[in-house]
């Protein structure tokens, strides 16, 4: 990541990459493949953590949107309706 011309070191944990791989249910992807597939999300998380002087940026699984929250955002339910059959 860059802040102007200054390079900002970023790191992502193996657990975070594993969590992203599981979201896509494709266990055969390499770490590099998982990173490339989710690069925009990872860069967004890194940018949100960046404070201007904190280096390196470290991304852990807890920093990623959960599978449940991603599913909830993608489900287009009308507002005001119950989530269950009750």
Biopython code that builds the backbone (N, CA, C, O; Angstrom):
import numpy as np
from Bio.PDB.StructureBuilder import StructureBuilder

atoms = [
    (1, "UNK", "N", (0.857, -1.153, 0.000)),
    (1, "UNK", "CA", (0.000, 0.000, 0.000)),
    (1, "UNK", "C", (0.912, 1.227, 0.000)),
    (1, "UNK", "O", (2.036, 1.178, 0.501)),
    (2, "UNK", "N", (0.414, 2.333, -0.570)),
    (2, "UNK", "CA", (1.185, 3.571, -0.621)),
    (2, "UNK", "C", (0.372, 4.709, -0.024)),
    (2, "UNK", "O", (-0.847, 4.781, -0.183)),
    (3, "UNK", "N", (1.084, 5.602, 0.672)),
    (3, "UNK", "CA", (0.526, 6.857, 1.156)),
    (3, "UNK", "C", (1.306, 7.936, 0.421)),
    (3, "UNK", "O", (2.386, 8.336, 0.854)),
    (4, "UNK", "N", (0.757, 8.401, -0.685)),
    (4, "UNK", "CA", (1.515, 9.268, -1.570)),
    (4, "UNK", "C", (2.620, 8.454, -2.196)),
    (4, "UNK", "O", (2.362, 7.456, -2.869)),
    (5, "UNK", "N", (3.858, 8.878, -1.976)),
    (5, "UNK", "CA", (5.011, 8.131, -2.483)),
    (5, "UNK", "C", (5.604, 7.203, -1.436)),
    (5, "UNK", "O", (6.519, 6.433, -1.730)),
    (6, "UNK", "N", (5.086, 7.272, -0.217)),
    (6, "UNK", "CA", (5.628, 6.464, 0.877)),
    (6, "UNK", "C", (4.986, 5.085, 0.895)),
    (6, "UNK", "O", (3.761, 4.956, 0.889)),
    (7, "UNK", "N", (5.815, 4.072, 0.916)),
    (7, "UNK", "CA", (5.336, 2.697, 0.966)),
    (7, "UNK", "C", (4.954, 2.348, 2.403)),
    (7, "UNK", "O", (5.691, 2.646, 3.344)),
    (8, "UNK", "N", (3.786, 1.710, 2.559)),
    (8, "UNK", "CA", (3.314, 1.266, 3.865)),
    (8, "UNK", "C", (3.289, -0.254, 3.833)),
    (8, "UNK", "O", (2.601, -0.853, 3.006)),
    (9, "UNK", "N", (4.043, -0.877, 4.738)),
    (9, "UNK", "CA", (4.082, -2.332, 4.786)),
    (9, "UNK", "C", (2.777, -2.877, 5.356)),
    (9, "UNK", "O", (2.252, -2.357, 6.341)),
    (10, "UNK", "N", (2.267, -3.919, 4.733)),
    (10, "UNK", "CA", (1.038, -4.576, 5.165)),
    (10, "UNK", "C", (1.296, -6.076, 5.265)),
    (10, "UNK", "O", (2.057, -6.651, 4.487)),
    (11, "UNK", "N", (0.644, -6.685, 6.240)),
    (11, "UNK", "CA", (0.767, -8.127, 6.430)),
    (11, "UNK", "C", (-0.622, -8.697, 6.645)),
    (11, "UNK", "O", (-1.485, -8.044, 7.232)),
    (12, "UNK", "N", (-0.836, -9.910, 6.173)),
    (12, "UNK", "CA", (-2.096, -10.601, 6.408)),
    (12, "UNK", "C", (-1.759, -11.989, 6.959)),
    (12, "UNK", "O", (-0.862, -12.669, 6.462)),
    (13, "UNK", "N", (-2.483, -12.386, 7.977)),
    (13, "UNK", "CA", (-2.180, -13.663, 8.630)),
    (13, "UNK", "C", (-2.673, -14.838, 7.786)),
    (13, "UNK", "O", (-3.570, -14.703, 6.954)),
    (14, "UNK", "N", (-2.054, -15.995, 8.032)),
    (14, "UNK", "CA", (-2.506, -17.218, 7.366)),
    (14, "UNK", "C", (-3.950, -17.532, 7.750)),
    (14, "UNK", "O", (-4.717, -18.018, 6.919)),
    (15, "UNK", "N", (-4.331, -17.259, 9.001)),
    (15, "UNK", "CA", (-5.714, -17.504, 9.437)),
    (15, "UNK", "C", (-6.693, -16.636, 8.656)),
    (15, "UNK", "O", (-7.781, -17.090, 8.301)),
    (16, "UNK", "N", (-6.311, -15.388, 8.387)),
    (16, "UNK", "CA", (-7.183, -14.505, 7.606)),
    (16, "UNK", "C", (-7.321, -15.021, 6.176)),
    (16, "UNK", "O", (-8.420, -15.028, 5.622)),
    (17, "UNK", "N", (-6.220, -15.450, 5.581)),
    (17, "UNK", "CA", (-6.288, -16.009, 4.230)),
    (17, "UNK", "C", (-7.125, -17.287, 4.215)),
    (17, "UNK", "O", (-7.881, -17.521, 3.272)),
    (18, "UNK", "N", (-6.995, -18.104, 5.243)),
    (18, "UNK", "CA", (-7.799, -19.326, 5.331)),
    (18, "UNK", "C", (-9.272, -18.990, 5.443)),
    (18, "UNK", "O", (-10.107, -19.659, 4.833)),
    (19, "UNK", "N", (-9.607, -17.957, 6.217)),
    (19, "UNK", "CA", (-11.004, -17.542, 6.357)),
    (19, "UNK", "C", (-11.561, -17.083, 5.018)),
    (19, "UNK", "O", (-12.710, -17.379, 4.688)),
    (20, "UNK", "N", (-10.758, -16.363, 4.247)),
    (20, "UNK", "CA", (-11.215, -15.926, 2.929)),
    (20, "UNK", "C", (-11.391, -17.108, 1.990)),
    (20, "UNK", "O", (-12.340, -17.141, 1.206)),
    (21, "UNK", "N", (-10.498, -18.065, 2.059)),
    (21, "UNK", "CA", (-10.612, -19.258, 1.206)),
    (21, "UNK", "C", (-11.898, -19.999, 1.542)),
    (21, "UNK", "O", (-12.614, -20.441, 0.643)),
    (22, "UNK", "N", (-12.197, -20.138, 2.831)),
    (22, "UNK", "CA", (-13.414, -20.839, 3.244)),
    (22, "UNK", "C", (-14.667, -20.119, 2.777)),
    (22, "UNK", "O", (-15.668, -20.763, 2.462)),
    (23, "UNK", "N", (-14.628, -18.787, 2.726)),
    (23, "UNK", "CA", (-15.795, -18.040, 2.251)),
    (23, "UNK", "C", (-16.149, -18.441, 0.825)),
    (23, "UNK", "O", (-17.324, -18.478, 0.459)),
    (24, "UNK", "N", (-15.161, -18.732, 0.043)),
    (24, "UNK", "CA", (-15.386, -19.072, -1.364)),
    (24, "UNK", "C", (-15.513, -20.577, -1.581)),
    (24, "UNK", "O", (-15.686, -21.028, -2.714)),
    (25, "UNK", "N", (-15.429, -21.342, -0.523)),
    (25, "UNK", "CA", (-15.513, -22.813, -0.572)),
    (25, "UNK", "C", (-14.644, -23.405, -1.676)),
    (25, "UNK", "O", (-15.090, -24.254, -2.448)),
    (26, "UNK", "N", (-13.413, -22.950, -1.737)),
    (26, "UNK", "CA", (-12.464, -23.469, -2.711)),
    (26, "UNK", "C", (-11.149, -23.765, -2.000)),
    (26, "UNK", "O", (-10.208, -22.977, -2.085)),
    (27, "UNK", "N", (-11.076, -24.909, -1.292)),
    (27, "UNK", "CA", (-9.897, -25.207, -0.490)),
    (27, "UNK", "C", (-8.629, -25.445, -1.302)),
    (27, "UNK", "O", (-7.545, -25.512, -0.722)),
    (28, "UNK", "N", (-8.723, -25.573, -2.606)),
    (28, "UNK", "CA", (-7.548, -25.847, -3.423)),
    (28, "UNK", "C", (-6.749, -24.621, -3.803)),
    (28, "UNK", "O", (-5.679, -24.759, -4.396)),
    (29, "UNK", "N", (-7.220, -23.428, -3.489)),
    (29, "UNK", "CA", (-6.486, -22.219, -3.847)),
    (29, "UNK", "C", (-5.222, -22.070, -3.015)),
    (29, "UNK", "O", (-5.205, -22.405, -1.830)),
    (30, "UNK", "N", (-4.168, -21.569, -3.637)),
    (30, "UNK", "CA", (-2.941, -21.253, -2.902)),
    (30, "UNK", "C", (-3.148, -19.955, -2.139)),
    (30, "UNK", "O", (-4.114, -19.235, -2.391)),
    (31, "UNK", "N", (-2.257, -19.651, -1.214)),
    (31, "UNK", "CA", (-2.346, -18.383, -0.481)),
    (31, "UNK", "C", (-2.308, -17.201, -1.436)),
    (31, "UNK", "O", (-3.056, -16.238, -1.267)),
    (32, "UNK", "N", (-1.439, -17.270, -2.437)),
    (32, "UNK", "CA", (-1.350, -16.191, -3.416)),
    (32, "UNK", "C", (-2.643, -16.063, -4.209)),
    (32, "UNK", "O", (-3.093, -14.955, -4.502)),
    (33, "UNK", "N", (-3.234, -17.193, -4.554)),
    (33, "UNK", "CA", (-4.497, -17.181, -5.280)),
    (33, "UNK", "C", (-5.626, -16.580, -4.460)),
    (33, "UNK", "O", (-6.449, -15.826, -4.979)),
    (34, "UNK", "N", (-5.660, -16.921, -3.165)),
    (34, "UNK", "CA", (-6.673, -16.359, -2.271)),
    (34, "UNK", "C", (-6.470, -14.851, -2.169)),
    (34, "UNK", "O", (-7.432, -14.086, -2.235)),
    (35, "UNK", "N", (-5.209, -14.420, -2.009)),
    (35, "UNK", "CA", (-4.923, -12.992, -1.918)),
    (35, "UNK", "C", (-5.387, -12.265, -3.177)),
    (35, "UNK", "O", (-6.058, -11.237, -3.085)),
    (36, "UNK", "N", (-5.042, -12.780, -4.337)),
    (36, "UNK", "CA", (-5.421, -12.122, -5.592)),
    (36, "UNK", "C", (-6.943, -12.074, -5.761)),
    (36, "UNK", "O", (-7.491, -11.068, -6.212)),
    (37, "UNK", "N", (-7.606, -13.143, -5.403)),
    (37, "UNK", "CA", (-9.055, -13.200, -5.544)),
    (37, "UNK", "C", (-9.749, -12.172, -4.639)),
    (37, "UNK", "O", (-10.801, -11.637, -4.988)),
    (38, "UNK", "N", (-9.146, -11.904, -3.471)),
    (38, "UNK", "CA", (-9.757, -11.006, -2.479)),
    (38, "UNK", "C", (-8.959, -9.719, -2.279)),
    (38, "UNK", "O", (-9.087, -9.051, -1.253)),
    (39, "UNK", "N", (-8.151, -9.388, -3.251)),
    (39, "UNK", "CA", (-7.257, -8.233, -3.124)),
    (39, "UNK", "C", (-8.001, -6.943, -2.778)),
    (39, "UNK", "O", (-7.549, -6.194, -1.912)),
    (40, "UNK", "N", (-9.112, -6.671, -3.423)),
    (40, "UNK", "CA", (-9.843, -5.418, -3.163)),
    (40, "UNK", "C", (-10.339, -5.355, -1.724)),
    (40, "UNK", "O", (-10.248, -4.306, -1.086)),
    (41, "UNK", "N", (-10.860, -6.460, -1.206)),
    (41, "UNK", "CA", (-11.318, -6.506, 0.179)),
    (41, "UNK", "C", (-10.142, -6.306, 1.134)),
    (41, "UNK", "O", (-10.242, -5.529, 2.083)),
    (42, "UNK", "N", (-9.035, -6.996, 0.892)),
    (42, "UNK", "CA", (-7.854, -6.893, 1.751)),
    (42, "UNK", "C", (-7.328, -5.456, 1.743)),
    (42, "UNK", "O", (-6.988, -4.917, 2.797)),
    (43, "UNK", "N", (-7.260, -4.839, 0.577)),
    (43, "UNK", "CA", (-6.787, -3.458, 0.487)),
    (43, "UNK", "C", (-7.732, -2.500, 1.210)),
    (43, "UNK", "O", (-7.281, -1.534, 1.827)),
    (44, "UNK", "N", (-9.031, -2.758, 1.141)),
    (44, "UNK", "CA", (-10.009, -1.916, 1.853)),
    (44, "UNK", "C", (-9.814, -2.025, 3.366)),
    (44, "UNK", "O", (-9.847, -1.020, 4.076)),
    (45, "UNK", "N", (-9.611, -3.253, 3.852)),
    (45, "UNK", "CA", (-9.379, -3.467, 5.284)),
    (45, "UNK", "C", (-8.091, -2.765, 5.713)),
    (45, "UNK", "O", (-8.062, -2.119, 6.761)),
    (46, "UNK", "N", (-7.029, -2.883, 4.919)),
    (46, "UNK", "CA", (-5.756, -2.229, 5.239)),
    (46, "UNK", "C", (-5.918, -0.710, 5.264)),
    (46, "UNK", "O", (-5.397, -0.044, 6.159)),
    (47, "UNK", "N", (-6.630, -0.166, 4.298)),
    (47, "UNK", "CA", (-6.845, 1.278, 4.254)),
    (47, "UNK", "C", (-7.630, 1.762, 5.464)),
    (47, "UNK", "O", (-7.347, 2.831, 6.005)),
    (48, "UNK", "N", (-8.614, 0.980, 5.890)),
    (48, "UNK", "CA", (-9.410, 1.357, 7.064)),
    (48, "UNK", "C", (-8.573, 1.343, 8.338)),
    (48, "UNK", "O", (-8.855, 2.103, 9.265)),
    (49, "UNK", "N", (-7.554, 0.499, 8.402)),
    (49, "UNK", "CA", (-6.702, 0.409, 9.589)),
    (49, "UNK", "C", (-5.601, 1.469, 9.599)),
    (49, "UNK", "O", (-5.068, 1.800, 10.657)),
    (50, "UNK", "N", (-5.268, 1.989, 8.451)),
    (50, "UNK", "CA", (-4.132, 2.903, 8.343)),
    (50, "UNK", "C", (-4.401, 4.206, 9.092)),
    (50, "UNK", "O", (-5.428, 4.853, 8.885)),
    (51, "UNK", "N", (-3.465, 4.583, 9.965)),
    (51, "UNK", "CA", (-3.592, 5.797, 10.780)),
    (51, "UNK", "C", (-2.567, 6.863, 10.408)),
    (51, "UNK", "O", (-2.472, 7.884, 11.089)),
    (52, "UNK", "N", (-1.821, 6.654, 9.369)),
    (52, "UNK", "CA", (-0.833, 7.637, 8.952)),
    (52, "UNK", "C", (0.573, 7.349, 9.435)),
    (52, "UNK", "O", (1.538, 7.814, 8.829)),
    (53, "UNK", "N", (0.713, 6.590, 10.516)),
    (53, "UNK", "CA", (2.055, 6.309, 11.010)),
    (53, "UNK", "C", (2.207, 4.887, 11.540)),
    (53, "UNK", "O", (3.319, 4.468, 11.863)),
    (54, "UNK", "N", (1.131, 4.154, 11.632)),
    (54, "UNK", "CA", (1.188, 2.793, 12.169)),
    (54, "UNK", "C", (1.685, 1.835, 11.089)),
    (54, "UNK", "O", (1.003, 1.587, 10.095)),
    (55, "UNK", "N", (2.888, 1.305, 11.306)),
    (55, "UNK", "CA", (3.436, 0.342, 10.367)),
    (55, "UNK", "C", (3.943, -0.855, 11.115)),
    (55, "UNK", "O", (4.372, -0.686, 12.257)),
    (56, "UNK", "N", (3.932, -2.013, 10.593)),
    (56, "UNK", "CA", (3.149, -2.373, 9.415)),
    (56, "UNK", "C", (1.672, -2.548, 9.778)),
    (56, "UNK", "O", (1.313, -2.716, 10.943)),
    (57, "UNK", "N", (0.847, -2.505, 8.764)),
    (57, "UNK", "CA", (-0.573, -2.809, 8.931)),
    (57, "UNK", "C", (-0.675, -4.323, 9.020)),
    (57, "UNK", "O", (-0.158, -5.033, 8.158)),
    (58, "UNK", "N", (-1.330, -4.815, 10.044)),
    (58, "UNK", "CA", (-1.485, -6.270, 10.217)),
    (58, "UNK", "C", (-2.960, -6.622, 10.149)),
    (58, "UNK", "O", (-3.770, -6.095, 10.911)),
    (59, "UNK", "N", (-3.301, -7.513, 9.234)),
    (59, "UNK", "CA", (-4.691, -7.940, 9.057)),
    (59, "UNK", "C", (-4.824, -9.363, 9.583)),
    (59, "UNK", "O", (-4.122, -10.278, 9.152)),
    (60, "UNK", "N", (-5.740, -9.517, 10.521)),
    (60, "UNK", "CA", (-6.045, -10.820, 11.096)),
    (60, "UNK", "C", (-7.471, -11.196, 10.714)),
    (60, "UNK", "O", (-8.232, -10.352, 10.239)),
    (61, "UNK", "N", (-7.830, -12.440, 10.917)),
    (61, "UNK", "CA", (-9.168, -12.913, 10.560)),
    (61, "UNK", "C", (-10.254, -12.059, 11.220)),
    (61, "UNK", "O", (-11.304, -11.830, 10.619)),
    (62, "UNK", "N", (-10.017, -11.587, 12.443)),
    (62, "UNK", "CA", (-11.016, -10.777, 13.147)),
    (62, "UNK", "C", (-11.283, -9.437, 12.460)),
    (62, "UNK", "O", (-12.306, -8.807, 12.727)),
    (63, "UNK", "N", (-10.389, -8.993, 11.585)),
    (63, "UNK", "CA", (-10.574, -7.741, 10.871)),
    (63, "UNK", "C", (-11.435, -7.896, 9.619)),
    (63, "UNK", "O", (-11.878, -6.904, 9.042)),
    (64, "UNK", "N", (-11.669, -9.131, 9.203)),
    (64, "UNK", "CA", (-12.424, -9.387, 7.978)),
    (64, "UNK", "C", (-13.912, -9.483, 8.282)),
    (64, "UNK", "O", (-14.295, -9.906, 9.373)),
    (65, "UNK", "N", (-14.752, -9.094, 7.328)),
    (65, "UNK", "CA", (-16.189, -9.308, 7.530)),
    (65, "UNK", "C", (-16.441, -10.801, 7.682)),
    (65, "UNK", "O", (-15.851, -11.611, 6.966)),
    (66, "UNK", "N", (-17.301, -11.159, 8.596)),
    (66, "UNK", "CA", (-17.596, -12.579, 8.796)),
    (66, "UNK", "C", (-18.394, -13.117, 7.627)),
    (66, "UNK", "O", (-19.020, -12.361, 6.883)),
    (67, "UNK", "N", (-18.365, -14.430, 7.474)),
    (67, "UNK", "CA", (-19.146, -15.076, 6.428)),
    (67, "UNK", "C", (-20.621, -14.736, 6.609)),
    (67, "UNK", "O", (-21.328, -14.485, 5.633)),
    (68, "UNK", "N", (-21.086, -14.728, 7.859)),
    (68, "UNK", "CA", (-22.490, -14.440, 8.145)),
    (68, "UNK", "C", (-22.855, -13.016, 7.722)),
    (68, "UNK", "O", (-23.895, -12.814, 7.096)),
    (69, "UNK", "N", (-22.021, -12.027, 8.051)),
    (69, "UNK", "CA", (-22.355, -10.650, 7.695)),
    (69, "UNK", "C", (-22.296, -10.451, 6.185)),
    (69, "UNK", "O", (-23.068, -9.664, 5.637)),
    (70, "UNK", "N", (-21.395, -11.151, 5.506)),
    (70, "UNK", "CA", (-21.346, -11.048, 4.043)),
    (70, "UNK", "C", (-22.601, -11.653, 3.436)),
    (70, "UNK", "O", (-23.141, -11.119, 2.467)),
    (71, "UNK", "N", (-23.069, -12.756, 3.993)),
    (71, "UNK", "CA", (-24.287, -13.390, 3.491)),
    (71, "UNK", "C", (-25.495, -12.499, 3.740)),
    (71, "UNK", "O", (-26.377, -12.391, 2.889)),
    (72, "UNK", "N", (-25.534, -11.863, 4.898)),
    (72, "UNK", "CA", (-26.656, -10.977, 5.212)),
    (72, "UNK", "C", (-26.696, -9.779, 4.281)),
    (72, "UNK", "O", (-27.778, -9.345, 3.885)),
    (73, "UNK", "N", (-25.545, -9.239, 3.925)),
    (73, "UNK", "CA", (-25.520, -8.095, 3.020)),
    (73, "UNK", "C", (-25.949, -8.485, 1.614)),
    (73, "UNK", "O", (-26.553, -7.683, 0.901)),
    (74, "UNK", "N", (-25.641, -9.710, 1.217)),
    (74, "UNK", "CA", (-25.975, -10.119, -0.143)),
    (74, "UNK", "C", (-27.429, -10.569, -0.261)),
    (74, "UNK", "O", (-27.995, -10.556, -1.354)),
    (75, "UNK", "N", (-28.037, -10.966, 0.859)),
    (75, "UNK", "CA", (-29.441, -11.363, 0.825)),
    (75, "UNK", "C", (-30.293, -10.108, 0.772)),
    (75, "UNK", "O", (-30.158, -9.221, 1.615)),
    (76, "UNK", "N", (-31.158, -10.035, -0.203)),
    (76, "UNK", "CA", (-31.986, -8.841, -0.365)),
    (76, "UNK", "C", (-33.372, -9.126, 0.173)),
    (76, "UNK", "O", (-34.280, -9.507, -0.566)),
    (77, "UNK", "N", (-33.519, -8.930, 1.502)),
    (77, "UNK", "CA", (-34.806, -9.132, 2.154)),
    (77, "UNK", "C", (-35.511, -7.795, 2.260)),
    (77, "UNK", "O", (-34.877, -6.782, 2.554)),
    (78, "UNK", "N", (-36.819, -7.779, 2.022)),
    (78, "UNK", "CA", (-37.545, -6.530, 2.243)),
    (78, "UNK", "C", (-37.501, -6.171, 3.719)),
    (78, "UNK", "O", (-37.559, -7.053, 4.576)),
    (79, "UNK", "N", (-37.398, -4.886, 4.022)),
    (79, "UNK", "CA", (-37.357, -4.450, 5.414)),
    (79, "UNK", "C", (-38.735, -4.607, 6.046)),
    (79, "UNK", "O", (-39.760, -4.507, 5.373)),
    (80, "UNK", "N", (-38.735, -4.855, 7.348)),
    (80, "UNK", "CA", (-39.980, -4.958, 8.087)),
    (80, "UNK", "C", (-40.568, -6.347, 8.140)),
    (80, "UNK", "O", (-41.557, -6.561, 8.840)),
    (81, "UNK", "N", (-39.998, -7.296, 7.429)),
    (81, "UNK", "CA", (-40.509, -8.657, 7.434)),
    (81, "UNK", "C", (-39.698, -9.502, 8.419)),
    (81, "UNK", "O", (-38.489, -9.302, 8.542)),
    (82, "UNK", "N", (-40.336, -10.441, 9.123)),
    (82, "UNK", "CA", (-39.588, -11.285, 10.045)),
    (82, "UNK", "C", (-38.599, -12.170, 9.297)),
    (82, "UNK", "O", (-38.836, -12.555, 8.152)),
    (83, "UNK", "N", (-37.486, -12.489, 9.960)),
    (83, "UNK", "CA", (-36.462, -13.323, 9.349)),
    (83, "UNK", "C", (-36.833, -14.794, 9.367)),
    (83, "UNK", "O", (-36.374, -15.557, 8.517)),
    (84, "UNK", "N", (-37.659, -15.204, 10.325)),
    (84, "UNK", "CA", (-38.047, -16.609, 10.411)),
    (84, "UNK", "C", (-39.527, -16.724, 10.075)),
    (84, "UNK", "O", (-40.193, -15.729, 9.789)),
    (85, "UNK", "N", (-40.027, -17.945, 10.113)),
    (85, "UNK", "CA", (-41.419, -18.204, 9.776)),
    (85, "UNK", "C", (-42.381, -17.899, 10.900)),
    (85, "UNK", "O", (-43.558, -18.241, 10.786)),
    (86, "UNK", "N", (-41.944, -17.271, 11.988)),
    (86, "UNK", "CA", (-42.829, -16.998, 13.122)),
    (86, "UNK", "C", (-43.747, -15.827, 12.893)),
    (86, "UNK", "O", (-44.545, -15.488, 13.767)),
]
sb = StructureBuilder()
sb.init_structure("model")
sb.init_model(0)
sb.init_chain("A")
sb.init_seg("    ")
for serial, (resi, resn, name, xyz) in enumerate(atoms, 1):
    if name == "N":
        sb.init_residue(resn, " ", resi, " ")
    sb.init_atom(name, np.array(xyz, "f"), 0.0, 1.0, " ", f" {name:<3s}", serial, name[0])
structure = sb.get_structure()
